Amino acid sequence: MEDLAPGIRFYPTEEELVSFYLHHKLEGNREDLNRVMGRVIPVLDLYEYSPWDLPQYAGDLSGRDPEQWFFFIPRQESEARGGRPNRLTAAGYWKATGSPGHVYSNNRSIGVKRTMVFYKGRAPNGRKTDWKMNEYKAIQGESSSSSSTVASLTLRQEFSLCQVYKKSKCLRSFDRRPIGVEIGQRRAQKSQSDRRARASTHPNPEMVETRSSPESSSSGDHGYHAAIPPQTGESSSIPMPIGSQPSWEWDLLDWYYGEQN
């Protein structure tokens, strides 16, 4: 694990977190796998630490990640006695936000996800921070996603798996690209989607090409020319008046700077 090539990150999907990592941790019947997983996702009583101290306790792979860290959390004594978990820390507390959701595999619910936000201080006067956490719990047995609600599910409580991260006001590091590259890629995607839309509107490309060609422009059939202007040279874009700017380019700039704010 120490000799990974540059650019390789530990970035599992939610399905993989529950169906593989959490499932094998709960079963605990493979010592060799448990040792490897312990280096990737360590067991930690997360609520004994402030969130900004957690990265130093992360595993070999996620410990070097600047944005997200994973931990197995053992069941608290209060939970074992049927009570609620204590999410207080020395600096503040974790507060659940939104409603719990399902984690799916092959259209079946295999786990439950709950998102929490860290607040400094004590309730009800705590100050909201940018630190967040997704807590995953596995479902006991199997459940149909179409007929079961989160409240009716029986969850495995021995361990939960948590993903801790800090909310960012800009693009995440693994999605950051220079603005020119970002806009260039979106221009290419826009052009490709336009070509596909025209192809789906006219299922016979040969007929469209023949009637749009310069040789057939004098045939008197102007219906296709009104819908698809003739193309010249190697450019596939629709001619525009000089000095005008395509509106979607401005939309891309608005999208990019909106993500930065």
C-alpha positions as CSV (number, residue, x, y, z in Angstrom):
1,M,0.0,0.0,0.0
2,E,3.0,2.3,0.5
3,D,4.0,2.1,-3.2
4,L,0.8,3.2,-4.9
5,A,1.2,5.1,-8.2
6,P,0.4,8.8,-8.2
7,G,-3.3,9.6,-8.7
8,I,-4.6,6.3,-7.1
9,R,-7.2,7.0,-4.4
10,F,-9.4,5.0,-2.1
11,Y,-12.8,6.0,-3.4
12,P,-15.3,3.1,-2.8
13,T,-19.0,3.4,-3.8
14,E,-21.7,3.2,-1.1
15,E,-22.6,-0.2,-2.3
16,E,-19.0,-1.4,-1.8
17,L,-18.8,0.2,1.6
18,V,-21.8,-1.8,2.8
19,S,-21.8,-5.0,0.8
20,F,-18.1,-5.7,1.1
21,Y,-16.3,-3.7,3.9
22,L,-19.1,-3.5,6.5
23,H,-20.5,-6.9,5.7
24,H,-17.1,-8.7,6.2
25,K,-16.4,-6.6,9.3
26,L,-19.7,-7.7,10.8
27,E,-19.2,-11.4,9.9
28,G,-15.6,-11.4,11.1
29,N,-14.9,-14.9,9.8
30,R,-11.8,-14.2,7.8
31,E,-8.8,-13.1,9.9
32,D,-6.6,-12.4,6.8
33,L,-9.3,-10.1,5.4
34,N,-9.9,-8.4,8.7
35,R,-6.2,-7.5,9.0
36,V,-6.1,-5.9,5.6
37,M,-9.4,-4.0,6.2
38,G,-8.0,-2.8,9.5
39,R,-5.2,-1.1,7.6
40,V,-7.7,0.5,5.1
41,I,-10.6,1.3,7.5
42,P,-9.5,1.3,11.2
43,V,-11.8,0.8,14.1
44,L,-12.2,4.0,16.1
45,D,-14.5,5.5,18.7
46,L,-15.1,8.5,16.5
47,Y,-17.0,10.5,19.1
48,E,-14.0,10.8,21.4
49,Y,-12.3,13.1,18.9
50,S,-13.0,16.4,17.2
51,P,-13.5,16.0,13.5
52,W,-10.4,18.0,12.5
53,D,-8.3,15.5,14.5
54,L,-9.7,12.4,12.7
55,P,-7.5,12.4,9.5
56,Q,-4.4,11.5,11.5
57,Y,-6.2,8.3,12.7
58,A,-7.3,7.2,9.2
59,G,-6.1,4.1,7.4
60,D,-3.1,3.7,5.1
61,L,-5.1,4.6,2.0
62,S,-7.6,7.3,3.1
63,G,-5.1,8.8,5.6
64,R,-3.4,10.5,2.7
65,D,-6.6,11.7,1.2
66,P,-7.1,15.4,1.9
67,E,-10.9,15.3,1.6
68,Q,-12.5,12.1,3.1
69,W,-11.7,9.5,5.7
70,F,-13.3,6.2,6.7
71,F,-13.7,4.5,10.1
72,F,-15.5,1.5,11.6
73,I,-17.4,2.6,14.8
74,P,-18.1,0.0,17.4
75,R,-21.5,-0.1,19.1
76,Q,-21.7,2.0,22.2
77,E,-22.8,0.6,25.6
78,S,-25.8,2.8,25.5
79,E,-26.9,1.3,22.2
80,A,-26.3,-2.2,23.5
81,R,-28.8,-1.5,26.3
82,G,-31.3,-0.3,23.8
83,G,-30.6,3.4,24.2
84,R,-29.6,6.1,21.7
85,P,-26.0,6.7,20.7
86,N,-24.1,9.6,22.4
87,R,-22.7,11.8,19.7
88,L,-21.2,14.4,21.9
89,T,-17.5,15.3,21.7
90,A,-15.3,17.6,23.8
91,A,-15.6,20.4,21.2
92,G,-19.2,19.9,20.1
93,Y,-21.7,17.4,18.8
94,W,-22.8,15.6,15.7
95,K,-26.4,16.3,14.6
96,A,-28.4,14.2,12.1
97,T,-29.7,16.1,9.1
98,G,-32.4,15.1,6.6
99,S,-34.0,11.7,6.5
100,P,-32.2,8.3,6.5
101,G,-31.9,6.8,3.0
102,H,-31.4,3.3,1.5
103,V,-28.2,1.9,0.1
104,Y,-29.0,-0.4,-2.8
105,S,-27.4,-3.4,-4.5
106,N,-29.2,-5.0,-7.5
107,N,-32.3,-3.0,-6.7
108,R,-32.4,-4.4,-3.1
109,S,-31.8,-2.4,0.0
110,I,-28.7,-3.6,1.8
111,G,-28.1,-0.8,4.2
112,V,-29.2,2.6,5.6
113,K,-27.3,5.9,5.3
114,R,-27.7,8.8,7.7
115,T,-25.9,12.2,7.2
116,M,-24.7,14.3,10.1
117,V,-23.2,17.7,10.6
118,F,-20.8,18.7,13.3
119,Y,-21.7,21.7,15.5
120,K,-19.2,23.5,17.8
121,G,-20.4,24.2,21.4
122,R,-23.5,22.8,23.0
123,A,-27.1,22.5,21.8
124,P,-29.2,24.5,21.2
125,N,-26.6,27.2,20.6
126,G,-24.0,25.2,18.7
127,R,-22.4,26.8,15.6
128,K,-22.6,24.8,12.4
129,T,-19.3,23.8,10.8
130,D,-18.3,22.4,7.4
131,W,-17.5,19.0,8.8
132,K,-20.0,16.3,7.8
133,M,-20.3,12.5,8.2
134,N,-22.2,9.7,6.4
135,E,-23.0,6.8,8.7
136,Y,-23.8,3.4,7.1
137,K,-25.5,0.5,8.9
138,A,-26.1,-2.9,7.3
139,I,-29.6,-4.5,7.2
140,Q,-30.2,-7.8,9.0
141,G,-31.2,-10.3,6.3
142,E,-32.7,-9.1,3.1
143,S,-35.2,-6.4,2.4
144,S,-37.2,-5.4,-0.7
145,S,-36.5,-1.7,-1.5
146,S,-40.0,-1.3,-2.9
147,S,-41.9,-2.4,0.2
148,S,-39.7,-1.6,3.2
149,T,-39.3,1.8,5.0
150,V,-36.2,2.7,7.0
151,A,-38.1,2.7,10.2
152,S,-39.3,-0.9,9.7
153,L,-35.8,-2.4,9.0
154,T,-33.8,-4.4,11.5
155,L,-30.2,-3.0,11.4
156,R,-26.9,-4.6,12.5
157,Q,-25.6,-2.6,15.4
158,E,-22.2,-4.3,16.2
159,F,-20.4,-1.9,13.8
160,S,-21.3,1.0,11.6
161,L,-19.1,2.5,8.9
162,C,-18.6,6.2,8.7
163,Q,-17.3,8.5,6.0
164,V,-16.0,11.8,7.4
165,Y,-15.4,14.7,5.1
166,K,-15.3,18.5,5.1
167,K,-17.7,20.4,2.9
168,S,-16.0,22.4,0.3
169,K,-17.2,25.6,-1.4
170,C,-15.3,24.8,-4.6
171,L,-14.9,21.8,-6.9
172,R,-13.5,18.7,-5.1
173,S,-9.8,18.3,-5.8
174,F,-10.2,15.2,-8.0
175,D,-12.7,17.1,-10.2
176,R,-10.6,20.3,-10.5
177,R,-9.4,21.2,-14.0
178,P,-8.2,24.4,-15.6
179,I,-11.1,26.5,-16.7
180,G,-10.1,26.3,-20.4
181,V,-10.1,22.5,-20.2
182,E,-13.4,22.4,-18.3
183,I,-15.1,24.6,-20.9
184,G,-13.5,22.8,-23.8
185,Q,-14.8,19.4,-22.6
186,R,-18.3,20.8,-22.1
187,R,-18.2,22.3,-25.6
188,A,-17.3,18.9,-27.0
189,Q,-20.1,17.2,-25.0
190,K,-22.6,19.9,-26.1
191,S,-21.6,19.4,-29.8
192,Q,-21.9,15.6,-29.5
193,S,-25.3,15.8,-27.9
194,D,-26.5,18.2,-30.6
195,R,-25.4,15.8,-33.3
196,R,-27.2,12.9,-31.6
197,A,-30.3,15.0,-31.3
198,R,-30.3,15.8,-35.0
199,A,-29.6,12.1,-35.9
200,S,-32.6,11.0,-33.8
201,T,-34.8,13.6,-35.4
202,H,-33.8,12.4,-38.9
203,P,-33.3,8.6,-38.8
204,N,-32.0,8.4,-42.4
205,P,-28.6,10.2,-42.3
206,E,-28.0,9.6,-45.9
207,M,-31.1,11.4,-47.0
208,V,-30.3,14.4,-44.8
209,E,-26.8,14.5,-46.1
210,T,-27.9,14.3,-49.7
211,R,-30.5,17.0,-49.5
212,S,-28.2,19.3,-47.5
213,S,-25.3,19.0,-49.9
214,P,-24.4,21.9,-52.2
215,E,-25.1,19.8,-55.3
216,S,-28.8,19.3,-54.3
217,S,-29.4,22.9,-53.2
218,S,-31.1,23.7,-56.4
219,S,-33.5,20.9,-56.3
220,G,-36.3,23.1,-55.0
221,D,-36.8,21.1,-51.8
222,H,-36.3,23.7,-49.1
223,G,-37.9,22.0,-46.2
224,Y,-34.8,20.3,-44.9
225,H,-32.7,23.5,-45.5
226,A,-35.0,25.4,-43.2
227,A,-34.6,22.9,-40.3
228,I,-30.8,22.2,-40.8
229,P,-28.8,25.0,-42.4
230,P,-26.2,23.8,-45.0
231,Q,-22.8,23.1,-43.6
232,T,-19.6,24.3,-45.2
233,G,-16.0,23.2,-44.8
234,E,-15.2,21.0,-41.9
235,S,-17.3,22.9,-39.3
236,S,-20.4,21.3,-38.0
237,S,-21.7,24.3,-36.1
238,I,-24.6,26.5,-37.2
239,P,-23.4,29.8,-38.7
240,M,-24.0,32.8,-36.4
241,P,-23.9,36.5,-37.0
242,I,-20.5,38.1,-36.5
243,G,-20.0,39.5,-33.0
244,S,-22.7,37.3,-31.4
245,Q,-21.8,34.9,-28.6
246,P,-23.5,31.5,-28.1
247,S,-25.6,31.7,-24.9
248,W,-24.6,28.3,-23.7
249,E,-21.0,29.4,-23.4
250,W,-22.0,32.1,-20.9
251,D,-24.1,29.5,-19.1
252,L,-20.9,27.4,-18.7
253,L,-19.0,30.3,-17.2
254,D,-21.9,31.0,-14.9
255,W,-21.9,27.3,-13.9
256,Y,-18.2,27.3,-13.2
257,Y,-18.0,30.5,-11.1
258,G,-21.2,29.5,-9.3
259,E,-19.5,26.3,-8.2
260,Q,-16.6,28.4,-6.9
261,N,-18.8,30.6,-4.7
